Amino acid sequence: MYRLFISLLLAFYFALMPVTAQSEPLTLPPGLWEGVSESNYNYKLLQINENGEHFLFEAGIGNAFRHIRRLPFDNDHIECNTLNCEITLPSYEDGYVKHLILSPYIDTGYQVLESTTNKNNKPILSSTYQLDKQKNQSSVRNFIDMYRGSIEALANSATDDIFGLWVGIMRISGKNELISIEIYPNKEGRLVRFINGSSYTNQTSFNPEDILKEGSVYTVKTSHPTFANSLLFTIRSSNVLNGYAYSVYKNRPLESMTFTLYRIHN
């Protein structure tokens, strides 16, 4: 009898509960979200506008964003349910269609499953990445502003050795972020991490004598006390650099990171 009473009481309680916001479809508020897709080394910028005219920007990391694709869509291309929102981008390349499924992540971000279908509506490519809300200008814009006056000279200075400008992805705290490394034979170089969802950067510098080579492995001691003060990398080919970064502070190891970089040249 007691169990029957509890069952009836719970049924009555849930019957009286109002329909909550959780049962309502999600919406995509106006704003800018940014992230990195490692599968094709593109920086993704999702721009949702109040006027209903929206854009997905794809910026190539390996060429220092000198080629950016702009994919427009509108409200008719967005469908949301209680769990996620799907954006179906109009045919952008001879019948191919791109789909984005966005699931909310940590209040203002999204985990994205991106897929591309061909003319027969069969999936041919897929990738996942994280988008973080950006309240200021994008990390791509910050990168362009930082290197606007020097990128051509850096690209022209590229050699078959390690010198020049390298741009790529740092894997840190479970997500991918944009980084750049400048290496010079006769002056101070630096590593810059562009932090997703903010206008801030982490930067550290090093001198040519801080770079040591043993066989095919380079080690670098940098100046920052807590961010990437030790680098270890190899050059996989003349244009690809793979590495590992970590920090030691007061004899204690801190967060470690891996990175893949591409040489920028003309």
Backbone hydrogen bonds, N-H to C=O, Kabsch-Sander energy under -0.5 kcal/mol:
donor,donor_aa,acceptor,acceptor_aa,energy
5,F,1,M,-2.3
6,I,2,Y,-2.4
7,S,3,R,-2.4
8,L,4,L,-2.4
9,L,5,F,-2.4
10,L,6,I,-2.6
11,A,7,S,-2.3
12,F,8,L,-2.3
13,Y,9,L,-2.2
14,F,10,L,-2.6
15,A,11,A,-1.7
16,L,12,F,-1.3
17,M,13,Y,-0.8
20,T,18,P,-0.5
23,S,20,T,-1.5
24,E,21,A,-1.4
26,L,81,N,-2.9
31,G,48,I,-2.4
32,L,134,Q,-0.6
33,W,46,L,-2.3
34,E,132,D,-2.4
35,G,44,K,-1.8
37,S,42,N,-2.6
38,E,36,V,-0.7
40,N,37,S,-0.5
41,Y,37,S,-0.8
42,N,37,S,-1.4
43,Y,59,A,-3.2
44,K,35,G,-3.2
44,K,42,N,-0.5
45,L,57,F,-2.2
46,L,33,W,-2.9
47,Q,45,L,-0.6
47,Q,55,F,-3.1
48,I,31,G,-2.8
48,I,46,L,-0.6
49,N,47,Q,-0.5
52,G,49,N,-1.4
54,H,52,G,-0.7
54,H,73,F,-2.9
55,F,47,Q,-2.2
56,L,71,L,-2.4
57,F,45,L,-3.1
58,E,69,R,-2.5
59,A,43,Y,-2.5
59,A,57,F,-0.5
60,G,58,E,-0.5
60,G,67,H,-1.8
61,I,41,Y,-2.3
62,G,41,Y,-0.6
64,A,61,I,-2.1
65,F,60,G,-2.5
66,R,63,N,-1.0
69,R,58,E,-2.9
71,L,56,L,-2.9
71,L,69,R,-0.6
73,F,54,H,-2.0
75,N,52,G,-0.7
77,H,74,D,-2.0
78,I,75,N,-1.7
79,E,86,E,-2.5
81,N,84,N,-2.7
85,C,102,L,-2.1
86,E,79,E,-3.6
87,I,100,L,-3.0
88,T,77,H,-2.5
88,T,86,E,-0.5
89,L,87,I,-0.7
89,L,98,K,-2.8
92,Y,96,Y,-1.6
93,E,96,Y,-0.7
96,Y,93,E,-1.4
97,V,117,T,-2.2
98,K,89,L,-0.6
99,H,115,S,-3.2
100,L,87,I,-2.6
101,I,113,L,-2.4
102,L,85,C,-3.3
102,L,100,L,-0.6
103,S,101,I,-0.5
103,S,111,Q,-2.5
105,Y,109,G,-2.9
108,T,106,I,-2.8
109,G,105,Y,-1.8
110,Y,131,L,-2.3
111,Q,103,S,-2.7
112,V,110,Y,-0.5
112,V,129,Y,-3.1
113,L,101,I,-2.1
114,E,112,V,-0.6
114,E,127,S,-3.2
115,S,99,H,-2.4
116,T,125,L,-2.3
117,T,97,V,-2.8
118,N,122,K,-2.2
121,N,118,N,-2.1
124,I,116,T,-3.1
125,L,116,T,-1.3
127,S,114,E,-2.5
129,Y,112,V,-1.7
131,L,110,Y,-3.1
132,D,34,E,-3.0
134,Q,32,L,-3.2
135,K,133,K,-0.6
142,N,138,S,-2.1
143,F,139,S,-2.5
144,I,140,V,-2.6
145,D,141,R,-2.7
146,M,142,N,-2.1
147,Y,143,F,-2.2
148,R,144,I,-0.9
150,S,147,Y,-1.2
151,I,147,Y,-2.3
154,L,150,S,-2.6
155,A,151,I,-2.7
156,N,152,E,-2.2
157,S,153,A,-1.2
158,A,155,A,-0.9
159,T,163,F,-1.4
164,G,183,I,-2.6
165,L,264,I,-0.5
166,W,181,I,-2.7
167,V,262,Y,-2.6
168,G,179,I,-2.4
169,I,260,T,-2.3
170,M,177,E,-3.3
171,R,258,T,-3.2
172,I,170,M,-0.7
172,I,175,K,-2.7
175,K,172,I,-1.8
177,E,170,M,-2.5
178,L,194,F,-0.6
179,I,168,G,-2.1
180,S,192,V,-2.0
181,I,166,W,-2.7
182,E,190,R,-2.7
183,I,164,G,-2.4
189,G,206,F,-3.1
190,R,182,E,-1.2
191,L,204,T,-2.9
192,V,180,S,-2.8
193,R,202,N,-3.1
194,F,178,L,-2.8
194,F,192,V,-0.5
195,I,193,R,-0.7
195,I,200,Y,-1.8
198,S,195,I,-1.4
202,N,193,R,-2.1
204,T,191,L,-2.0
206,F,189,G,-1.9
210,D,207,N,-2.1
211,I,208,P,-1.5
212,L,210,D,-0.6
212,L,219,T,-2.9
214,E,217,V,-2.9
217,V,214,E,-1.9
218,Y,233,F,-3.0
219,T,212,L,-2.7
220,V,231,L,-2.3
221,K,210,D,-1.3
222,T,220,V,-0.5
222,T,229,N,-1.6
223,S,205,S,-2.3
228,A,226,T,-0.6
230,S,246,Y,-1.7
231,L,220,V,-2.7
232,L,244,Y,-2.2
233,F,218,Y,-2.4
234,T,242,N,-2.6
235,I,216,S,-0.5
236,R,234,T,-0.8
236,R,240,V,-1.3
237,S,240,V,-1.3
240,V,237,S,-0.7
241,L,261,L,-2.5
242,N,234,T,-2.3
243,G,259,F,-2.7
244,Y,232,L,-2.8
245,A,257,M,-3.3
246,Y,230,S,-2.1
249,Y,252,R,-2.8
252,R,249,Y,-1.2
254,L,247,S,-3.4
257,M,245,A,-3.2
258,T,171,R,-1.3
259,F,243,G,-2.2
260,T,169,I,-2.0
261,L,241,L,-2.9
262,Y,167,V,-2.7
263,R,239,N,-2.0
264,I,165,L,-2.9
265,H,263,R,-0.6
266,N,155,A,-0.7
